[in-house]
Amino acid sequence: MILTKKKFSTSIEQLVIDKRCSYIDAIVIFCQDNHLEPDAVKGLVTPPLKEKIKAEAVGLKMVKDSGSNAKLPI
């Protein structure tokens, strides 16, 4: 399977809608369904998708909200 950033983002957005899950969970589900390690898709995460993941992570207190200085390990 050849993935582009656009196809990956579209797939994740669709999983979030269909399964009513978080973006973080959607990426894990996508990786499980496609027999991929999460590290294998980190280059496919677009800036808008990163922002959505960051907002979720801040909301779940996984990372501190320090403005634009907070970085996710992806």
Backbone as a chain_set.jsonl record, in Angstrom:
{"seq": "MILTKKKFSTSIEQLVIDKRCSYIDAIVIFCQDNHLEPDAVKGLVTPPLKEKIKAEAVGLKMVKDSGSNAKLPI", "coords": {"N": [[0.832, -1.172, 0.0], [0.65, 2.124, -0.935], [0.965, 5.136, 0.57], [-0.077, 8.506, 0.73], [0.377, 11.717, 2.257], [-2.029, 13.063, 2.167], [-3.953, 11.009, 1.652], [-3.578, 9.498, 3.977], [-4.29, 11.343, 6.015], [-6.969, 11.777, 5.307], [-7.983, 9.217, 5.709], [-7.631, 8.967, 8.486], [-9.253, 11.049, 9.446], [-11.731, 10.072, 8.591], [-11.934, 7.721, 10.097], [-12.13, 8.837, 12.653], [-14.635, 10.026, 12.494], [-16.326, 7.831, 11.77], [-15.874, 5.888, 13.805], [-16.128, 7.343, 16.028], [-13.978, 8.219, 17.661], [-10.906, 9.332, 19.236], [-8.297, 11.322, 17.668], [-5.798, 10.295, 18.19], [-6.4, 7.658, 18.918], [-7.513, 6.876, 16.475], [-5.305, 6.838, 14.773], [-3.848, 4.747, 15.901], [-5.674, 2.635, 15.504], [-5.757, 2.645, 12.691], [-3.113, 1.902, 12.148], [-3.058, -0.677, 13.296], [-5.012, -1.985, 11.72], [-3.741, -1.944, 9.271], [-1.43, -3.29, 9.667], [0.879, -1.892, 10.583], [3.548, -0.188, 12.248], [3.238, 2.448, 14.613], [5.375, 4.297, 14.438], [6.012, 4.114, 11.782], [4.257, 5.693, 10.391], [4.636, 8.29, 11.109], [5.783, 10.254, 9.491], [3.742, 10.847, 7.796], [1.904, 12.402, 9.01], [0.157, 15.312, 8.836], [0.573, 18.922, 9.213], [-1.994, 20.172, 10.028], [-3.275, 17.916, 11.119], [-1.482, 17.253, 13.14], [-1.906, 19.433, 14.82], [-4.516, 18.939, 15.694], [-4.127, 16.555, 17.077], [-2.39, 17.478, 19.017], [-4.07, 19.275, 20.391], [-5.89, 17.461, 21.482], [-4.137, 15.997, 23.11], [-3.31, 17.954, 24.928], [-5.781, 18.506, 26.105], [-6.22, 16.073, 27.36], [-4.279, 16.169, 29.165], [-1.794, 15.132, 28.522], [0.34, 16.414, 27.488], [1.808, 19.558, 28.337], [0.239, 22.697, 27.886], [1.972, 24.957, 26.47], [1.76, 27.184, 24.845], [2.975, 27.743, 21.599], [5.241, 26.309, 21.973], [5.066, 23.699, 22.864], [5.796, 20.393, 22.036], [5.043, 17.511, 20.194], [5.971, 14.052, 20.226], [6.163, 13.291, 17.495]], "CA": [[0.0, 0.0, 0.0], [1.388, 3.38, -1.003], [0.18, 6.183, 1.215], [0.355, 9.893, 0.687], [-0.077, 12.441, 3.441], [-3.446, 13.387, 1.986], [-4.733, 9.778, 1.856], [-3.475, 9.14, 5.382], [-5.114, 12.284, 6.777], [-8.367, 11.496, 4.989], [-8.316, 7.955, 6.39], [-7.72, 9.234, 9.925], [-10.467, 11.858, 9.651], [-12.882, 9.192, 8.406], [-11.991, 6.846, 11.272], [-12.614, 9.647, 13.781], [-16.08, 10.19, 12.29], [-17.02, 6.533, 11.767], [-15.736, 5.159, 15.068], [-16.308, 8.315, 17.123], [-12.822, 8.066, 18.535], [-9.953, 10.435, 19.189], [-7.33, 11.238, 16.574], [-4.741, 9.397, 18.64], [-6.933, 6.3, 18.768], [-7.702, 6.602, 15.048], [-4.002, 6.476, 14.205], [-3.534, 3.402, 16.394], [-6.573, 1.711, 14.784], [-5.276, 2.589, 11.31], [-1.874, 1.11, 12.144], [-3.413, -2.07, 13.547], [-5.727, -2.509, 10.555], [-2.837, -2.036, 8.127], [-0.226, -3.992, 10.118], [1.97, -0.931, 10.596], [3.954, 0.365, 13.535], [2.967, 3.894, 14.625], [6.551, 5.03, 13.965], [6.065, 4.048, 10.328], [3.364, 6.682, 9.787], [4.865, 9.627, 11.657], [6.07, 11.165, 8.394], [2.513, 11.107, 7.05], [1.044, 13.278, 9.808], [0.199, 16.676, 8.311], [0.489, 19.951, 10.268], [-3.323, 20.298, 10.643], [-3.533, 16.715, 11.919], [-0.655, 17.411, 14.338], [-2.576, 20.395, 15.697], [-5.67, 18.258, 16.292], [-3.578, 15.606, 18.041], [-1.857, 18.291, 20.108], [-5.21, 19.772, 21.163], [-6.376, 16.315, 22.266], [-3.137, 15.669, 24.123], [-3.405, 18.992, 25.956], [-7.046, 18.268, 26.797], [-6.073, 14.872, 28.189], [-3.132, 16.452, 30.038], [-0.651, 14.299, 28.14], [1.398, 17.412, 27.332], [1.424, 20.865, 28.865], [-0.026, 23.709, 26.868], [2.887, 26.084, 26.644], [1.682, 27.95, 23.607], [3.494, 27.04, 20.416], [6.484, 25.633, 22.319], [4.823, 22.289, 23.147], [6.072, 19.54, 20.885], [4.683, 16.105, 20.299], [7.086, 13.224, 19.748], [5.91, 12.765, 16.146]], "C": [[0.885, 1.245, 0.0], [0.483, 4.474, -0.457], [0.787, 7.544, 0.959], [-0.145, 10.556, 1.963], [-1.577, 12.727, 3.353], [-4.332, 12.16, 2.232], [-4.732, 9.368, 3.326], [-4.378, 10.041, 6.219], [-6.595, 12.044, 6.553], [-8.827, 10.225, 5.699], [-8.501, 8.171, 7.89], [-8.985, 10.038, 10.234], [-11.717, 10.98, 9.541], [-13.039, 8.231, 9.586], [-12.54, 7.592, 12.487], [-14.132, 9.796, 13.695], [-16.804, 8.856, 12.456], [-17.012, 5.847, 13.129], [-15.932, 6.05, 16.292], [-15.201, 8.173, 18.159], [-11.926, 9.293, 18.42], [-9.013, 10.25, 17.987], [-6.196, 10.282, 16.936], [-5.185, 7.945, 18.473], [-7.093, 5.923, 17.296], [-6.39, 6.192, 14.388], [-3.606, 5.072, 14.646], [-4.385, 2.361, 15.666], [-6.101, 1.535, 13.34], [-4.034, 1.715, 11.217], [-2.16, -0.373, 12.368], [-4.076, -2.7, 12.325], [-4.816, -2.75, 9.359], [-1.497, -2.671, 8.48], [1.012, -3.103, 10.031], [2.309, -0.551, 12.029], [3.658, 1.87, 13.498], [4.155, 4.736, 14.158], [6.607, 5.103, 12.438], [5.212, 5.127, 9.661], [3.634, 8.103, 10.271], [5.194, 10.657, 10.574], [4.846, 11.532, 7.571], [1.565, 12.057, 7.782], [1.231, 14.717, 9.335], [0.141, 17.689, 9.455], [-0.922, 20.138, 10.853], [-3.68, 19.098, 11.536], [-2.72, 16.763, 13.22], [-1.326, 18.354, 15.329], [-3.775, 19.763, 16.403], [-5.21, 17.264, 17.363], [-3.055, 16.367, 19.269], [-2.991, 18.801, 20.997], [-5.795, 18.658, 22.035], [-5.42, 15.995, 23.41], [-3.153, 16.691, 25.26], [-4.668, 18.79, 26.776], [-6.989, 17.077, 27.735], [-4.896, 14.99, 29.167], [-1.965, 15.5, 29.783], [0.581, 15.182, 27.908], [0.882, 18.716, 27.91], [1.201, 21.817, 27.707], [0.864, 24.905, 27.151], [2.936, 26.896, 25.361], [2.176, 27.141, 22.43], [4.774, 26.286, 20.717], [6.299, 24.147, 22.601], [5.05, 21.469, 21.893], [5.647, 18.122, 21.183], [5.822, 15.26, 19.744], [6.805, 12.575, 18.396], [6.374, 13.744, 15.11]], "O": [[1.765, 1.389, 0.848], [-0.618, 4.703, -0.958], [2.006, 7.713, 0.97], [-0.995, 10.006, 2.663], [-2.297, 12.641, 4.349], [-5.34, 12.251, 2.932], [-5.757, 8.942, 3.858], [-5.149, 9.55, 7.045], [-7.388, 12.1, 7.493], [-9.937, 10.171, 6.228], [-9.423, 7.62, 8.491], [-9.701, 9.728, 11.187], [-12.657, 11.139, 10.32], [-14.158, 7.96, 10.022], [-13.325, 7.038, 13.257], [-14.828, 9.704, 14.706], [-17.783, 8.765, 13.197], [-18.024, 5.29, 13.556], [-15.905, 5.585, 17.432], [-15.45, 8.027, 19.356], [-12.168, 10.179, 17.6], [-8.947, 9.18, 17.383], [-5.697, 9.548, 16.083], [-4.442, 7.112, 17.953], [-6.837, 4.781, 16.915], [-6.369, 5.298, 13.542], [-3.085, 4.294, 13.847], [-3.873, 1.319, 15.256], [-6.05, 0.416, 12.829], [-3.916, 0.885, 10.315], [-1.572, -1.227, 11.705], [-3.74, -3.82, 11.941], [-5.068, -3.631, 8.537], [-0.545, -2.606, 7.702], [2.044, -3.494, 9.486], [1.453, -0.59, 12.913], [3.814, 2.499, 12.451], [3.958, 5.784, 13.543], [7.178, 6.037, 11.874], [5.422, 5.443, 8.49], [2.925, 9.029, 9.877], [4.896, 11.838, 10.751], [4.909, 12.435, 6.736], [0.542, 12.465, 7.233], [2.327, 15.271, 9.423], [-0.297, 17.348, 10.554], [-1.049, 20.253, 12.072], [-4.312, 19.26, 12.58], [-3.211, 16.361, 14.275], [-1.317, 18.104, 16.534], [-4.015, 20.029, 17.581], [-5.828, 17.149, 18.422], [-3.257, 15.946, 20.408], [-2.883, 18.762, 22.223], [-6.152, 18.891, 23.19], [-5.846, 15.754, 24.54], [-3.024, 16.323, 26.428], [-4.637, 18.89, 28.003], [-7.635, 17.072, 28.783], [-4.566, 14.049, 29.888], [-1.247, 15.114, 30.705], [1.716, 14.748, 28.109], [-0.325, 18.951, 27.967], [1.883, 21.752, 26.684], [0.537, 25.757, 27.977], [4.006, 27.245, 24.862], [1.825, 25.969, 22.287], [5.35, 25.678, 19.815], [7.276, 23.398, 22.582], [4.558, 21.81, 20.818], [5.862, 17.603, 22.279], [6.562, 15.719, 18.874], [7.175, 11.421, 18.178], [6.248, 13.484, 13.914]]}, "num_chains": 1, "name": "protein.A"}
